[in-house]
Amino acid sequence: MAQAQVFDARTGRRSEMELKGPRFETELKEHVIHRAVVAELEARRRWTASTRGRSEVAGSGAKLYRQKGTGRARAGDIKSPIRYGGGTWGGPKPKGPRYGKKINRKEARAAFDGALSAKAAEGMLYVLDALDFERPSTKRAKELLGQMGVEGPVLLVLTREEREAALSFRNLPEVTVVEPFGYGVYELLRAREVVFSRAAYGRLTAGREEG
């Protein structure tokens, strides 16, 4: 059975805790993991780059002047891409729904539990007990990681109430601080070690999302 390494932040004592339940006993299936990661990354893309073509800019569609006899180059309407204020040719456009990658809820849950189970099986899952920061202290946060023996990159899961600790750890380049249910399969795979505060671990096993 998979176990989590428990580290007491106050005393420095170490212990082990058995991990039970489907979240820590799910088989890792690579094709499901791949689908989940692709869907997560696709959902984070921002399709904000956009330009207006000649059919979208304001202006008359009438020919500017007659074709011949003026000594000037031939010209169409004022919305031509070669004119100031005209439409852009070949510019970026927002991509449509056909680029979105979808994954159903059952597969997403299986991918998340599989990634979490793999971390537990490798002994890379930690529970940080008695985590109490009266004020932000990056120095103390770095010392804690050193005492735990984690090398990083580290995914640290803290509750919203543990704000002082979050402010302390977020300055460390090897640490990514997230809230419960604020991370996915991609973050689990990027991290070498996954560290939960006792409160965040309780949220995970209870399966309750924050309001």
C-alpha positions as CSV (number, residue, x, y, z in Angstrom):
1,M,0.0,0.0,0.0
2,A,1.3,3.5,-0.9
3,Q,2.5,5.7,1.9
4,A,3.0,9.4,2.4
5,Q,5.9,10.9,4.3
6,V,4.7,13.1,7.1
7,F,7.0,15.9,8.3
8,D,6.2,17.9,11.5
9,A,7.2,21.5,10.7
10,R,7.3,22.4,14.5
11,T,9.4,19.5,15.8
12,G,11.1,18.1,12.7
13,R,9.9,14.6,13.3
14,R,9.2,12.2,10.5
15,S,6.6,9.5,10.1
16,E,4.7,7.6,7.5
17,M,1.0,7.5,6.8
18,E,-0.9,4.9,4.8
19,L,-2.8,6.2,1.8
20,K,-6.1,4.5,1.2
21,G,-8.8,5.1,-1.4
22,P,-9.1,5.3,-5.2
23,R,-7.2,8.6,-5.3
24,F,-4.0,6.6,-4.3
25,E,-4.8,3.2,-5.8
26,T,-5.6,4.0,-9.4
27,E,-3.6,2.6,-12.3
28,L,-1.8,5.1,-14.4
29,K,-2.9,4.9,-18.0
30,E,-0.6,6.8,-20.3
31,H,-3.2,7.4,-23.0
32,V,-5.7,8.9,-20.5
33,I,-2.9,11.0,-19.0
34,H,-2.0,12.3,-22.4
35,R,-5.6,13.3,-23.2
36,A,-5.9,15.0,-19.9
37,V,-2.7,17.1,-20.2
38,V,-3.6,18.1,-23.8
39,A,-7.1,19.2,-22.7
40,E,-5.7,21.1,-19.7
41,L,-3.1,23.0,-21.7
42,E,-5.5,23.7,-24.5
43,A,-8.0,25.2,-22.1
44,R,-5.3,27.6,-20.8
45,R,-4.5,29.0,-24.3
46,R,-5.7,32.6,-24.8
47,W,-7.0,33.2,-28.4
48,T,-6.9,37.0,-28.0
49,A,-4.8,37.9,-31.1
50,S,-7.1,39.3,-33.7
51,T,-7.0,41.7,-36.7
52,R,-9.8,43.1,-38.9
53,G,-10.0,42.2,-42.5
54,R,-11.2,44.6,-45.3
55,S,-14.8,43.4,-44.8
56,E,-14.6,44.4,-41.1
57,V,-13.2,47.9,-41.2
58,A,-15.3,51.0,-41.7
59,G,-15.3,52.7,-45.1
60,S,-17.0,53.0,-48.4
61,G,-16.8,50.2,-51.0
62,A,-16.8,52.7,-53.8
63,K,-13.9,53.0,-56.2
64,L,-11.8,56.0,-55.1
65,Y,-11.3,57.6,-58.5
66,R,-11.6,56.6,-62.2
67,Q,-9.3,53.9,-63.6
68,K,-7.5,55.9,-66.2
69,G,-6.5,59.4,-66.9
70,T,-5.4,60.6,-63.5
71,G,-1.7,59.6,-63.7
72,R,-2.0,57.7,-60.5
73,A,-1.9,54.0,-59.7
74,R,-5.1,52.1,-60.1
75,A,-7.0,51.9,-56.8
76,G,-10.1,50.2,-55.5
77,D,-11.9,51.1,-52.4
78,I,-10.5,52.7,-49.3
79,K,-10.5,49.5,-47.3
80,S,-7.6,48.0,-49.3
81,P,-4.9,46.4,-47.1
82,I,-2.2,48.7,-48.7
83,R,-3.9,51.9,-47.4
84,Y,-3.7,53.4,-44.0
85,G,-6.7,52.3,-41.9
86,G,-7.5,49.5,-44.4
87,G,-8.1,45.9,-43.5
88,T,-5.3,43.6,-42.6
89,W,-4.4,40.8,-45.0
90,G,-3.4,37.4,-43.4
91,G,-3.5,38.7,-39.8
92,P,-4.1,36.5,-36.8
93,K,-7.6,35.5,-36.0
94,P,-9.2,33.9,-32.9
95,K,-9.3,30.1,-33.4
96,G,-12.7,28.5,-33.3
97,P,-14.1,25.6,-31.2
98,R,-12.6,23.0,-33.6
99,Y,-9.2,23.6,-31.9
100,G,-10.6,22.8,-28.4
101,K,-9.7,19.4,-26.9
102,K,-12.3,17.9,-24.7
103,I,-12.1,15.1,-22.1
104,N,-15.1,13.7,-20.1
105,R,-15.3,13.9,-16.4
106,K,-14.7,10.2,-15.8
107,E,-11.5,10.2,-17.8
108,A,-10.3,13.5,-16.2
109,R,-10.8,12.0,-12.7
110,A,-9.0,8.8,-13.7
111,A,-6.0,10.8,-15.1
112,F,-5.8,12.9,-11.9
113,D,-6.0,9.9,-9.6
114,G,-3.6,8.0,-11.7
115,A,-1.0,10.7,-11.6
116,L,-1.5,11.1,-7.8
117,S,-1.2,7.4,-7.3
118,A,2.0,7.3,-9.2
119,K,3.5,10.0,-7.0
120,A,2.5,8.1,-3.9
121,A,3.9,4.8,-5.3
122,E,7.2,6.6,-6.0
123,G,7.4,7.9,-2.4
124,M,7.2,11.5,-3.7
125,L,4.1,12.5,-1.8
126,Y,4.5,14.5,1.5
127,V,2.2,15.8,4.2
128,L,3.5,18.9,6.0
129,D,2.1,18.9,9.5
130,A,1.9,21.7,12.1
131,L,2.6,24.3,9.4
132,D,2.2,27.6,11.2
133,F,3.7,30.9,9.9
134,E,3.0,34.0,12.0
135,R,4.4,36.1,9.3
136,P,5.9,35.5,5.8
137,S,9.4,34.2,6.0
138,T,11.1,32.9,2.8
139,K,14.1,31.9,4.9
140,R,12.1,29.6,7.1
141,A,10.3,28.2,4.1
142,K,13.6,27.3,2.5
143,E,14.9,25.7,5.7
144,L,11.8,23.6,5.9
145,L,12.3,22.2,2.5
146,G,15.9,21.5,3.3
147,Q,14.9,19.6,6.5
148,M,12.4,17.6,4.5
149,G,15.0,16.7,1.9
150,V,13.0,17.6,-1.2
151,E,14.9,18.8,-4.2
152,G,12.2,20.2,-6.5
153,P,10.5,21.1,-8.5
154,V,7.9,21.0,-5.8
155,L,4.1,21.4,-6.0
156,L,3.0,22.7,-2.7
157,V,-0.8,22.6,-1.9
158,L,-2.0,25.0,0.7
159,T,-5.5,26.1,1.8
160,R,-6.6,29.7,1.4
161,E,-6.3,30.2,5.2
162,E,-2.6,29.4,5.1
163,R,-1.8,32.7,3.4
164,E,1.3,33.5,5.4
165,A,2.9,30.2,4.4
166,A,1.9,30.7,0.8
167,L,3.6,34.1,0.8
168,S,6.7,32.5,2.3
169,F,7.0,29.6,-0.2
170,R,6.0,31.4,-3.4
171,N,9.3,33.3,-3.6
172,L,11.3,30.0,-4.0
173,P,11.9,29.3,-7.7
174,E,11.6,25.5,-7.3
175,V,8.2,25.7,-5.6
176,T,4.8,26.2,-7.2
177,V,2.1,27.1,-4.6
178,V,-1.5,26.2,-5.4
179,E,-4.8,25.9,-3.6
180,P,-6.8,22.7,-3.2
181,F,-8.5,21.9,-6.5
182,G,-6.4,24.6,-8.2
183,Y,-4.1,22.2,-10.0
184,G,-4.4,19.4,-12.5
185,V,-2.5,16.5,-14.0
186,Y,0.0,18.8,-15.7
187,E,1.2,20.3,-12.4
188,L,1.4,16.8,-10.8
189,L,3.6,15.5,-13.6
190,R,5.9,18.6,-13.7
191,A,6.6,18.3,-10.0
192,R,9.2,15.9,-8.6
193,E,7.6,16.1,-5.1
194,V,4.1,16.9,-4.2
195,V,3.7,18.4,-0.7
196,F,0.3,18.9,1.0
197,S,-0.3,20.8,4.2
198,R,-2.4,18.8,6.7
199,A,-5.5,20.9,5.9
200,A,-5.0,20.7,2.2
201,Y,-4.6,16.9,2.4
202,G,-7.9,16.8,4.3
203,R,-9.6,18.7,1.5
204,L,-8.2,16.2,-1.0
205,T,-9.4,13.1,0.7
206,A,-12.8,14.7,1.5
207,G,-13.2,15.6,-2.1
208,R,-14.8,19.0,-1.3
209,E,-14.2,22.0,-3.4
210,E,-13.8,25.4,-1.8
211,G,-16.8,27.7,-2.0
